[in-house]
Amino acid sequence: MINLDTEVKETSLVSAFVGSDNENAGYVCGQDLLVQKPDGGKIVIVESPGVNSVNERITGFEEAITNSGFEVVKRIEALGDSSNVKDEMTQVLSENSEIDAVMCGSDPMAEQVMAAITEAQRTNICVYSVDGSPATKTALMNGTGGMTGIGAQSPQSIWERQQ
């Protein structure tokens, strides 16, 4: 079996994996945050523990910001369709006036976070994501919803790892 882009948990069943370097995609988001907020700050992480690619992205992000003055004040676990993220992010924003950044494990998560930030009229929060969907790229180009950086997935950068 050849596993494409989303690595399965039971790797012993797979002969080869062809996919993105998800850990690096998260890492580059963290590196950019260090430039944007060199003094550190408070972070929200939106994740989905059951999805390997998202776990790797969050791991890379956290590795990049280790010992840099950042504190994770909340972790939001996205449900399968990320529909719960907006409500949970709205709650976090109402309880925390000093959120500096949000790292999202995927663009659907980021879209929900940006909607909550926009509704709360908060303009000082950096939002990061991975994928490069049209919606997040447009937000990045227009400077809306706090979108600050995307660890974009490039088909030219897909790699193969033998199991």
N, C-alpha and C positions, 0 to 999 in steps of 0.2 A: 504494500500500500504506500502511495506517495501522498503526503499531507501538504495541502496548499494553504498558505498564509495564516491560518489559525491552528496552532499546534494543539493536538489532542493530548489529553492527560496521560493516557496509556501509551507511552512512546514505544513500548516493546512491540506493539502491533504495526509499527510504521518502519518502512525501509529508508525513506528519505523525507526531509522537511524542506519545502521551498517557501520562503516568506521573508518578511521585513525584519529588520533588526529593531524590534519593539523597545528593547531596553535603551538603545541609543536614541530613539525618537523621544522618549521621556527625558533622557539625559540632556539633550539639547534644549528642551524647554526649561529645565532647571538651570542650565548655564545662562540662558537669557534672563531668567528671573534674577540671578545674581548681579547682572548688569543693571537691570531696571530698578532693583531694590537692594543696593549694596549694604544697607544697614540691617537687613533682615526684616522680619515681620511675622504676621499671623497668616496662616494658610489653611484653606479648606481643600481636602482631597476628595474627589468624586471617583469612586472605583466600583468594580464589580468582581469580587473575589473568585467567582466561578469561571472567569474568562481569562485564560492564560495570557493572551496578548495584552489585555488591560493590566494584569498584574505586573508584567514585565515593564510596561510603560511607567507605571507608578514607581516600581523599584528603581528604574533609571533616573527618574526625577528626584527621588529621595536621595539617591547616591550623589547627585550633583549638588544638592543643597546642604548636605551633612556638615555640621559644625560651622554654619554660616549665619547663625542668629535667627533662623526661622523656626517657628513653632507651629505644629499642626494642631489647630484648635478644634477641628471637626472632621470626621470622615463620613461621607454620605455614601451609602451602598445603593447603587442604581439597580432598579429592577430591570428585567429583560428589555423593556422598551424605553427605559429611562423616564417614564411618565411621572414618577414620583420625585424626580430631582428638582424641578422648579419649586414645588411646595416646600420641600426640605431646605432648599437654598434660601427661599423667602424667610423661613423661620430663622435660619442662621443669621441672615442679615439683620433681622429685627432684634436679635439678641446680642449681636456683636457689631459695634460701630467701627471697629478697627481691623477689618479684614483687608489684607494687603494683596492676596493672590488666591486663585483657585486653579488647581491642576485637575483636569478632566481626562479620564482614561480613553475617551472617544468623543467624536464630534457630536453625536446625538446628546450626550451628556452636556457638552459645552453649550449647545443651543438652548437647553433648558436653563442652565446657569445664566447665560446672557439675558434671557427673558426676565429672570428674577432680578438681576442687577439693573436692567433698564427700568422695570416697574418701580423699583426702590429708588430710582434716580441717584444711584451711586456711580460716580465717575472715576474714582481713584483705585479701582480694583483691577489687577492684571489677571486675565483669564488665559490659560494655556490648554491646548488639546493636541490630539494626534489623529491624523487621517488626511485632512485637506479637502473636506467636502465643499461644494460650491457655497453653502451658507456660511461656513466659518471663514472661508477665504474672502468672501464679500465683506463680512464683518471686520476682518483684519484690515482689508484695504480701505474701508470707510471709517475705521476707528470707532465702531459701535459695539455696545454691550461689553466693553472691557477687553475684547479679544486682542491679545498682545502677541501671541506666538503659537505656531502650529508645527508640530513635528510631522511634516507631510510624508506620506508614504509614496514612494516613487517606484513604478514598475521597473525602472532601469537599475534600481538598487536592490532588488530582490536577491536574496542569497540562498544557497542550498547548503544544508548540513546533513551529512549521512548519520543515521541513527546507530 
